Amino acid sequence: MGQSTVGEQRARLPLRKSVLGRLLAVSALVAACSVAATAWLAVQTTSGAIRQEQGQNLAADARIYHSLLGYAAAHPTWDGVGRTVRELAEQSGRRVALTTVGRVPLADSVPASASSALPARASAVVDPLSVDTALAAKSPGSPGTPADRVDPRAVGPFRLPASEVKSLRPIADRVAACLSASGIASDVVASPSGRPRVQMVGNDPDRLQSSRCRSENLDAPTATERKALSALNHLANACLKRQGRAAVQLKPDLTSGQGVKQPLPSERGTPQIVPRSREGIEVRMAPGDAEGDRAIASCVGTARREQLSSYVASPALLFIGDTGSATMPGFDLSPANTARIAGVAALVLALTVGASVLAGVRLVRPLQALTGAAQRMRDGADTAPVRVTADNEIGRLAATFNDMSAHRSRLEAQRKAMVSDVAHELRTPLSNIRGWLEAAGDGLAEPDPAFLASLHEEAMQLQHIIDDLQDLAQADAGALRLHLEPVRIGELLTQVAAAHQAHAETAGVALTVCAPPPDRPLPELMADPVRVRQAVGNLVSNAVRHTPAGGRVTLRAHGTASGDAVLVDVTDTGVGIPPENLPHVFDRFWRAEKSRSRRTGGSGLGLAIVRKLTEAHGGTASATSAPGKGSVFTLRLPAAPEHAAPESPVRGPELGPGQP
């Protein structure tokens, strides 16, 4: 009682050292840090989220602008743009509206019945002849803003008809194939005008010019391009003439052509007018006349806009906004908001501490019960099962502890029974030996041969019990040595029957061996023949002992259907074993006859040794019985591997019980 009280006092730890106290401290610290960090992050990330949202909106606006700019560059009017506007609005999740410069609606992604008034200021002006440089720079897939601010997709009269594209495509394919054969990766792409051009990895035009695959036919202008370029030359030269400047001749190479200007380069810088399918026409002047450069560039740009004006849509106002009208109010660290954060933090902290207390109490209570039960078990007191309250980790720990306690109790009971049985088994031969020796010492018995034979018999019985106990101890400790070698089970059964034939005849029991048919030979065993004979001999001795005179004991070996094992049956016609006793026949010191008479039974270790020896070979031992009809004990032994040598003996390794 005093020890239990001391154990219970030890279990009551200070709160700061207990699991409950630590759980509360950690929970409170985590809750406080979580609330503080959440509040700080909420305030700090608000501005960042707003900036990120603005950046995403700007990128979406640039994509919308780029798409509508391409539509305007490819269509002379805005008719049919409604479908494109609705698709862009669906992709971006924003409202997209187009109006004329006079704010006459052209298209709106919001239905007229649900649309709200447009802002006073447009998001951008969609004009393919005057590109917005800021939005063009942020548009994904855009090549950038050309020098003359004309959208590269606005090609107007330079757009090639299908017949001319069809005639140029085979030439471009041959150039690309030639480059590929030369180890230069290239592909044929279509420019906005429809002209096929060869694009190499790295997009290096000079490399194509220097290669042997260059084709003059691919660069030669078509009839459509000559006509359009002639009109462009006429408009540009008319502008230059009004300024009193010399005319220029624009060469129609739409990829990298060179312009030539009069007078000659020796007189003044020579301009190079390069019409580009994706970047418009760029004017390059040799150094020497900056003012002339600007004049020519201005005239060429004016001529292009005049030439393209009838091929592109008129300028339109683009409005991009949110689909809803609700706005989110801002949040700042005002005194009211600070107080609100503090109140919420205090509430969360209180809830966390309360939940931690409840969880901690539920966690600690079963642990305390387990600790008390373990201390009582240590003190040797009987331990009642710990109550399992839930199917969780602690509940499973309590169930495992109860199983361990019950197993410990069973082992303790078996240990006490074994000590009692061993003492009883050793007492009988020792008492007989002592009695005979005392009788001889008192002169009551003569040390004649019969006297010595009786003493020898009792000594042998004592030695037999000790040997059985030693075999069981070695098997339990894994120290049972097996010397494996190929064994023919038929020959082994014949040897066992011959060794027990005299004992069987004395008891009036017929002992026979049932040999397998010649056409179905049994597989060999890789086993210790001495240990197998010992196991089978114990079964035969037990069967002869429990079979009345006139009965029969039969030894039979047969293989399994799969051929991986050999079954050895020892069948008797004895009294049989009751069903309730059958599970205990292989237990140590168990005997169906409780008087433990030497006349009706042995030490109770023979069948336990049979099971241990069979398990040491990787096999199993089993028994079936019908009261009044006899019993069948079966040993299942694994067959030897097919590659094992059947003739040469093999010394096996040291094996423990249950090892194959």
C-alpha positions in Angstrom: 0.0 0.0 0.0 2.8 2.3 0.8 4.6 1.6 -2.4 1.4 2.4 -4.4 1.0 5.7 -2.6 4.6 6.6 -3.4 4.0 5.7 -7.1 0.9 7.8 -7.3 2.7 10.8 -5.7 5.5 10.4 -8.3 2.9 10.5 -11.1 1.8 14.0 -10.0 4.4 16.1 -11.7 4.4 19.9 -11.5 2.3 21.6 -14.1 5.4 23.1 -15.8 6.9 19.6 -16.3 3.7 17.7 -17.2 2.5 17.0 -20.7 -0.6 19.1 -20.0 1.5 22.1 -19.0 3.7 21.9 -21.9 0.8 21.4 -24.3 -0.8 24.6 -22.9 2.4 26.6 -23.1 3.1 25.5 -26.7 -0.6 26.1 -27.7 -0.7 29.6 -26.2 2.6 30.5 -27.8 1.6 29.2 -31.2 -1.8 30.9 -31.0 -0.2 34.3 -30.0 2.4 34.0 -32.8 -0.2 33.0 -35.3 -2.5 35.8 -34.6 0.3 38.4 -34.5 1.8 37.1 -37.7 -1.5 36.9 -39.4 -2.4 40.5 -38.5 1.0 41.7 -39.6 1.0 39.8 -42.9 -2.6 41.0 -43.6 -1.5 44.6 -43.4 1.8 44.2 -45.1 0.5 42.1 -48.0 -2.5 44.3 -48.7 -0.5 46.8 -50.7 1.4 44.1 -52.4 -1.8 42.3 -53.4 -3.1 45.5 -54.8 0.0 46.1 -56.8 0.0 42.6 -58.1 -3.7 42.9 -59.1 -2.9 46.1 -60.9 0.0 44.4 -62.7 -2.3 41.5 -63.7 -4.9 43.9 -64.9 -2.4 45.9 -66.9 -1.1 42.7 -68.6 -4.7 41.7 -69.4 -5.4 45.2 -70.8 -2.4 44.9 -73.0 -3.5 41.5 -74.4 -7.0 42.9 -75.1 -5.5 46.0 -76.8 -3.1 43.8 -78.9 -6.0 41.6 -80.1 -8.3 44.4 -81.0 -5.4 46.2 -82.7 -4.8 43.1 -84.9 -8.5 43.0 -85.7 -8.4 46.7 -86.8 -5.3 46.1 -88.9 -6.9 43.2 -90.8 -10.4 44.6 -91.3 -11.5 47.9 -93.0 -14.4 48.3 -90.6 -15.4 47.3 -87.0 -18.3 45.1 -88.3 -18.3 41.7 -86.6 -16.0 42.7 -83.7 -18.6 41.9 -81.2 -17.7 38.2 -81.0 -14.0 39.1 -80.5 -15.0 41.5 -77.7 -17.1 38.9 -75.9 -14.3 36.3 -76.1 -11.7 38.7 -74.7 -14.0 39.7 -71.9 -14.6 36.0 -71.1 -10.9 35.2 -71.0 -10.0 38.2 -68.9 -13.0 38.3 -66.7 -13.4 42.0 -67.3 -15.8 44.3 -69.2 -14.6 45.3 -72.7 -16.3 48.0 -74.7 -15.6 49.7 -78.0 -16.9 53.1 -79.3 -16.1 55.5 -82.0 -14.2 58.6 -81.3 -17.6 60.3 -81.0 -18.5 57.6 -78.3 -21.0 55.8 -80.5 -21.1 52.2 -79.2 -19.5 49.6 -81.5 -19.4 46.6 -79.2 -19.8 45.8 -75.5 -19.3 42.6 -73.6 -22.0 43.6 -71.1 -25.6 43.4 -72.5 -27.3 46.7 -73.1 -29.9 46.0 -70.4 -27.3 45.5 -67.8 -24.6 47.8 -69.0 -23.6 50.9 -66.9 -22.3 54.2 -68.1 -18.8 54.1 -69.5 -16.0 56.1 -67.8 -15.3 59.6 -69.0 -11.8 58.5 -70.0 -11.0 55.7 -72.4 -8.4 53.0 -71.5 -6.8 53.4 -74.9 -7.3 54.4 -78.5 -7.3 51.5 -80.9 -5.7 52.8 -84.1 -3.4 50.5 -86.2 -1.8 53.6 -87.8 -0.8 55.1 -84.5 0.1 52.4 -82.0 0.1 53.1 -78.2 3.8 52.6 -77.4 3.2 51.8 -73.7 0.5 49.1 -74.3 2.4 47.7 -77.3 5.5 47.2 -75.2 3.5 45.1 -72.6 1.5 43.1 -75.1 2.5 39.4 -75.1 3.8 38.2 -78.5 4.1 41.8 -79.8 7.4 42.5 -81.7 7.4 46.0 -80.2 6.5 49.4 -81.5 7.8 50.2 -85.0 9.5 53.5 -85.7 6.6 54.8 -87.7 4.0 53.6 -85.1 2.1 51.6 -87.8 1.0 48.2 -86.6 3.1 45.5 -88.5 -0.1 43.5 -89.2 -1.5 46.4 -91.2 -0.3 45.4 -94.7 -3.1 46.8 -96.9 -2.3 46.5 -100.6 0.8 44.4 -99.8 -1.3 41.4 -98.9 -0.6 38.7 -101.4 -3.5 36.8 -103.1 -3.6 33.0 -102.7 -2.2 32.4 -106.2 1.0 34.3 -105.4 1.4 32.7 -102.0 0.9 29.3 -103.7 3.7 30.1 -106.2 6.2 31.3 -103.5 5.6 28.5 -101.0 7.5 25.7 -102.9 10.5 28.1 -103.3 10.5 28.7 -99.5 10.2 25.0 -98.8 13.2 24.3 -101.0 15.3 26.9 -99.2 14.3 25.5 -95.8 15.2 22.0 -97.0 18.6 23.2 -98.2 19.3 24.9 -94.9 18.3 21.8 -93.0 20.6 19.6 -95.2 23.4 22.1 -94.3 22.8 21.6 -90.6 20.9 24.9 -90.1 17.6 24.5 -88.3 14.9 26.6 -90.1 11.2 26.7 -90.8 8.9 28.4 -93.2 6.5 31.0 -91.7 4.0 33.3 -93.2 4.3 37.1 -92.7 1.2 39.2 -92.1 1.0 39.9 -95.9 0.9 36.2 -96.5 4.4 36.0 -98.1 6.3 32.8 -97.0 9.7 33.5 -95.5 12.4 31.3 -94.1 13.1 31.7 -90.4 16.2 30.2 -88.9 17.0 29.4 -85.3 18.4 32.6 -83.9 16.6 34.6 -86.6 19.8 35.7 -88.3 19.1 37.1 -91.8 22.8 37.6 -92.5 23.4 33.9 -92.2 20.8 33.2 -94.8 22.3 35.8 -97.1 25.8 34.3 -96.9 24.6 30.7 -97.3 24.4 28.9 -100.7 20.7 28.2 -100.1 19.6 31.8 -100.7 17.1 32.1 -103.6 16.6 35.3 -105.5 13.2 34.0 -106.7 12.0 34.0 -103.1 13.0 37.7 -102.6 11.7 38.8 -106.0 8.6 41.1 -105.7 5.3 39.8 -107.0 2.9 41.8 -109.2 0.9 42.8 -106.1 3.9 44.0 -104.2 5.3 45.9 -107.3 1.9 47.7 -107.7 1.7 48.5 -104.0 5.3 49.7 -103.8 4.8 51.9 -106.9 1.9 53.6 -105.2 3.9 54.0 -102.0 6.8 55.5 -104.0 4.4 57.9 -105.7 2.9 59.1 -102.4 6.3 59.4 -100.7 8.0 61.3 -103.6 5.0 63.7 -103.8 5.6 64.6 -100.2 9.3 65.0 -100.8 8.7 67.1 -103.8 6.5 69.5 -101.8 9.5 70.0 -99.5 11.8 70.6 -102.4 13.7 67.4 -101.9 14.9 64.7 -104.3 12.8 61.6 -104.9 13.7 58.2 -103.6 13.2 54.8 -105.1 12.0 52.2 -102.6 13.1 48.7 -103.4 10.4 46.1 -102.8 12.4 43.5 -100.7 10.0 42.9 -97.9 12.7 41.2 -95.7 16.0 42.9 -96.1 16.0 44.9 -99.3 18.2 48.0 -99.8 16.9 51.3 -100.8 18.7 53.5 -103.4 18.4 57.3 -103.5 19.4 60.0 -106.0 21.8 61.8 -106.0 24.6 59.3 -105.6 26.2 58.4 -102.2 29.2 60.6 -102.9 27.0 63.7 -103.0 25.1 63.1 -99.7 24.1 60.3 -97.4 22.3 57.4 -99.1 19.0 56.4 -97.5 18.1 52.7 -97.3 14.4 52.1 -97.3 13.7 48.7 -95.9 10.1 47.5 -96.1 9.6 44.8 -93.3 6.7 42.5 -93.1 6.5 42.7 -89.2 8.1 46.0 -88.3 6.9 48.3 -91.1 9.2 50.3 -93.4 12.3 51.6 -91.7 14.4 54.4 -93.3 18.2 54.0 -92.8 20.4 56.9 -93.9 24.1 56.9 -94.3 25.8 59.5 -92.0 25.9 63.0 -93.4 22.3 64.4 -93.6 20.3 64.1 -90.4 17.7 66.6 -91.5 17.2 64.7 -94.8 16.8 61.5 -92.9 14.0 62.9 -90.8 12.3 64.3 -93.9 12.4 61.1 -95.8 11.2 59.1 -92.8 8.3 61.5 -92.2 7.3 61.4 -95.8 7.4 57.6 -96.0 5.4 57.3 -92.8 2.8 59.8 -94.1 2.6 57.9 -97.3 2.1 54.6 -95.6 -0.7 55.9 -93.4 -2.4 57.4 -96.5 -2.0 54.2 -98.4 -3.3 52.0 -95.5 -6.1 54.3 -94.3 -8.7 52.6 -96.5 -7.6 49.1 -95.6 -7.8 49.4 -91.8 -10.6 50.2 -89.4 -11.1 53.7 -88.2 -9.8 54.7 -84.7 -11.9 53.5 -81.8 -12.0 54.1 -78.1 -11.4 51.1 -75.9 -12.9 50.9 -72.4 -11.8 48.1 -70.0 -13.2 47.8 -66.5 -14.6 45.5 -63.8 -17.8 43.5 -64.5 -19.3 44.6 -61.1 -19.8 47.9 -59.6 -18.9 47.0 -56.0 -15.6 48.1 -54.7 -13.6 46.9 -51.7 -12.9 49.4 -49.0 -9.4 49.9 -48.0 -8.0 48.7 -44.7 -5.6 50.6 -42.5 -4.2 50.4 -39.0 -6.5 53.0 -37.5 -7.2 52.9 -33.7 -10.5 51.2 -34.4 -9.0 48.6 -36.6 -6.2 48.0 -34.2 -8.7 47.5 -31.4 -10.6 45.1 -33.6 -7.5 43.1 -34.3 -6.6 42.9 -30.6 -10.1 41.7 -29.7 -10.1 39.0 -32.3 -6.6 38.0 -31.2 -7.7 37.7 -27.6 -10.7 35.7 -28.6 -8.7 33.3 -30.6 -6.1 33.0 -27.8 -8.9 32.2 -25.3 -10.5 29.6 -27.5 -7.1 28.0 -28.2 -6.2 27.8 -24.5 -9.7 26.4 -23.6 -9.4 23.8 -26.3 -5.9 22.9 -25.3 -7.0 22.4 -21.7 -9.8 20.1 -22.7 -7.5 18.2 -25.1 -4.7 18.0 -22.5 -7.0 16.7 -19.8 -8.3 14.0 -22.1 -4.8 13.2 -23.1 -3.2 13.0 -19.7 -5.9 11.1 -17.8 -5.4 7.8 -19.6 -1.7 8.2 -19.5 -1.9 8.6 -15.7 -4.0 5.4 -15.5 -1.4 3.5 -17.6 1.4 4.8 -15.4 -0.3 3.7 -12.2 -1.0 0.3 -13.7 2.6 -0.1 -14.8 3.9 0.9 -11.3 1.5 -1.7 -9.6 2.8 -4.3 -12.0 6.4 -3.4 -11.1 5.5 -3.8 -7.4 4.1 -7.3 -8.0 0.5 -6.4 -7.3 -2.4 -7.7 -9.4 -3.2 -5.2 -12.2 -6.7 -4.7 -13.3 -7.2 -4.0 -17.0 -6.9 -0.4 -17.9 -10.2 1.1 -19.3 -10.0 1.7 -23.1 -11.9 4.9 -23.7 -11.4 5.5 -27.4 -10.0 4.0 -30.5 -7.0 6.3 -30.9 -3.3 6.1 -30.2 -3.7 6.2 -26.4 -6.7 3.7 -26.6 -4.6 1.3 -28.6 -1.7 1.8 -26.2 -4.1 0.9 -23.3 -5.3 -2.2 -25.2 -1.8 -3.3 -25.9 -0.9 -2.8 -22.2 -3.9 -4.9 -21.2 -2.7 -7.7 -23.6 0.8 -7.4 -22.3 -0.5 -7.7 -18.7 -2.6 -10.7 -19.5 0.3 -12.4 -21.4 2.6 -11.7 -18.5 0.1 -13.3 -16.1 -0.2 -16.4 -18.4 3.6 -16.7 -18.6 3.9 -16.4 -14.8 1.3 -19.1 -14.3 3.1 -21.3 -16.9 6.4 -20.7 -15.1 5.0 -21.7 -11.8 3.4 -24.8 -13.3 6.6 -25.7 -15.1 8.7 -25.4 -11.9 6.1 -27.6 -10.1 6.1 -30.2 -13.0 9.9 -30.3 -13.2 10.1 -30.8 -9.4 7.5 -33.6 -9.6 9.2 -35.3 -12.5 12.6 -35.2 -10.8 11.3 -36.2 -7.4 10.0 -39.6 -8.4 13.3 -41.2 -9.7 15.3 -39.4 -7.0 13.0 -40.7 -4.3 13.3 -44.3 -5.7 17.1 -44.1 -5.9 17.3 -42.7 -2.4 14.9 -45.4 -1.0 16.9 -48.2 -2.6 20.2 -46.8 -1.3 18.9 -46.3 2.2 17.5 -49.8 2.2 20.9 -51.1 1.1 22.6 -49.0 3.8 20.3 -50.4 6.5 20.9 -54.0 5.3 17.4 -54.4 4.1 18.4 -54.9 0.4 21.2 -56.8 -1.1 23.2 -55.1 -3.9 22.5 -58.0 -6.3 22.1 -57.5 -10.1 18.4 -56.9 -9.8 19.0 -54.2 -7.3 21.6 -52.5 -9.5 19.3 -52.8 -12.6 16.6 -51.0 -10.7 18.9 -48.2 -9.7 20.1 -48.0 -13.3 16.6 -47.8 -14.7 15.7 -44.9 -12.3 19.0 -43.1 -13.2 18.2 -43.5 -16.9 14.7 -42.1 -16.4 16.2 -39.2 -14.6 18.8 -38.7 -17.4 16.0 -38.9 -20.0 14.1 -36.1 -18.3 17.2 -33.9 -18.0 18.0 -34.5 -21.7 14.5 -33.5 -22.7 14.7 -30.3 -20.7 18.0 -29.5 -22.2 16.7 -30.0 -25.8 13.7 -27.7 -25.1 16.0 -25.1 -23.6 18.3 -25.2 -26.6 15.3 -24.9 -29.0 13.9 -21.9 -27.1 17.3 -20.2 -27.1 17.9 -20.9 -30.8 21.0 -23.0 -30.0 19.7 -26.3 -31.3 22.3 -27.6 -33.7 21.1 -29.4 -36.9 23.4 -31.3 -39.2 21.6 -31.3 -42.4 22.1 -34.0 -45.1 19.9 -35.7 -47.7 17.5 -38.1 -46.0 15.2 -40.7 -47.5 12.2 -40.7 -45.3 11.2 -44.3 -46.2 14.5 -45.7 -44.9 14.3 -43.5 -41.8 10.8 -44.8 -40.9 12.0 -48.4 -41.3 14.8 -47.7 -38.9 12.4 -46.2 -36.3 10.1 -49.1 -36.6 12.9 -51.6 -36.1 14.1 -49.7 -33.0 10.6 -49.8 -31.3 9.6 -53.3 -32.5 10.6 -55.0 -29.3 8.7 -52.5 -27.2 5.6 -52.8 -29.4 5.7 -56.6 -29.2 5.9 -56.5 -25.4 2.9 -54.3 -25.3 1.0 -56.5 -27.7 0.8 -53.8 -30.4 1.4 -54.4 -34.1 3.9 -51.8 -35.5 4.0 -51.6 -39.3 5.4 -49.2 -42.0 3.3 -48.4 -45.0 5.8 -47.9 -47.9 4.9 -45.5 -50.8 4.2 -47.1 -54.2 7.2 -47.5 -56.5 5.7 -45.4 -59.2 5.3 -42.4 -56.9 8.7 -42.0 -55.1 8.9 -39.4 -52.3 11.2 -36.4 -52.6 14.3 -36.4 -50.4 14.6 -34.3 -47.3 17.4 -32.0 -46.4 17.3 -32.7 -42.6 19.2 -33.9 -39.6 18.4 -37.7 -39.6 19.1 -38.0 -35.8 16.7 -35.3 -34.9 14.0 -36.5 -37.3 14.4 -40.1 -35.9 14.0 -38.6 -32.4 10.8 -36.8 -33.3 9.3 -39.8 -35.1 10.5 -42.1 -32.3 8.7 -39.9 -29.7 5.5 -40.2 -31.7 5.8 -44.0 -32.0 6.6 -44.4 -28.3 3.6 -42.2 -27.4 1.3 -44.2 -29.7 2.4 -47.6 -28.4 2.0 -46.4 -24.8 -1.7 -45.3 -25.4 -2.7 -48.2 -27.6 -4.2 -51.3 -25.8 -3.0 -54.8 -26.6 -4.2 -56.1 -29.9 -4.1 -52.6 -31.4 -2.1 -51.3 -34.3 0.4 -48.4 -34.9 1.1 -47.5 -38.5 3.9 -45.3 -40.0 3.2 -43.8 -43.4 5.0 -41.1 -45.5 3.4 -39.4 -48.5 4.0 -36.2 -50.5 1.9 -33.2 -50.9 0.0 -32.3 -54.1 2.5 -29.5 -54.8 5.5 -31.7 -54.1 7.1 -29.1 -51.8 6.8 -31.1 -48.6 6.7 -34.7 -47.2 4.0 -35.7 -44.6 4.8 -38.3 -42.0 1.7 -39.9 -40.3 1.8 -41.9 -37.1 -1.6 -43.5 -36.7 -2.7 -45.6 -33.8 -5.9 -47.4 -32.7 -5.7 -46.2 -29.1 -8.2 -44.6 -26.8 -8.0 -41.2 -28.6 -7.9 -37.7 -27.3 -11.0 -35.7 -26.3 -11.6 -32.6 -28.4 -11.1 -30.2 -25.5 -7.6 -31.6 -24.8 -6.5 -31.8 -28.5 -5.1 -28.2 -28.6 -2.8 -28.9 -25.6 -1.2 -32.2 -26.6 2.1 -30.4 -27.7 2.3 -28.3 -24.5 5.1 -29.0 -22.0 4.3 -31.3 -19.1 0.7 -31.7 -20.3 -0.8 -35.1 -19.8 -4.3 -36.3 -20.3 -4.0 -38.6 -17.3 -3.7 -36.1 -14.4 -2.3 -38.6 -11.8 1.1 -38.5 -13.7 1.5 -42.3 -13.1 4.6 -43.8 -14.7 2.5 -46.8 -15.7 0.2 -44.8 -17.9 2.4 -41.9 -19.2 5.8 -40.3 -19.5 7.2 -37.0 -18.5 5.0 -34.9 -20.7 7.9 -33.5 -22.7 8.0 -35.9 -25.6 5.4 -34.2 -27.8 6.7 -30.7 -27.0 10.1 -31.9 -28.2 8.5 -33.2 -31.4 7.0 -29.8 -32.2 10.3 -28.0 -31.5 12.4 -30.4 -33.6 9.9 -30.1 -36.5 9.8 -26.3 -36.4 13.6 -26.3 -36.3 13.4 -28.0 -39.8 10.9 -25.4 -41.0 8.0 -27.8 -40.7 4.9 -28.2 -38.5 3.4 -30.7 -36.2 -0.4 -31.4 -35.9 -2.7 -34.0 -34.4 -6.2 -35.2 -35.1 -8.2 -37.7 -33.0 -11.5 -39.3 -32.4 -12.2 -40.6 -28.9 -12.3 -44.4 -28.8 -11.0 -44.7 -32.4 -7.4 -43.6 -32.2 -5.3 -40.6 -33.2 -3.2 -39.4 -36.1 0.0 -37.3 -35.5 1.3 -35.6 -38.7 4.7 -34.1 -39.3 5.0 -31.8 -42.3 8.7 -31.5 -43.4 9.8 -29.3 -46.4 11.4 -31.2 -49.3 15.0 -30.7 -50.3 15.8 -28.2 -53.1 16.0 -29.8 -56.5 19.7 -28.9 -56.9 20.7 -30.6 -53.6 23.2 -33.5 -54.1 21.3 -36.7 -53.0 24.4 -38.8 -52.2 27.1 -36.6 -50.6 26.3 -35.7 -46.9 26.1 -32.0 -46.2 26.8 -30.5 -42.8 24.1 -28.0 -42.2 24.4 -24.7 -40.3 23.4 -24.2 -36.8 19.7 -23.4 -36.8 17.2 -22.2 -34.2 13.6 -23.3 -33.8 11.2 -22.2 -36.5 14.1 -21.6 -39.0 13.9 -23.4 -42.4 
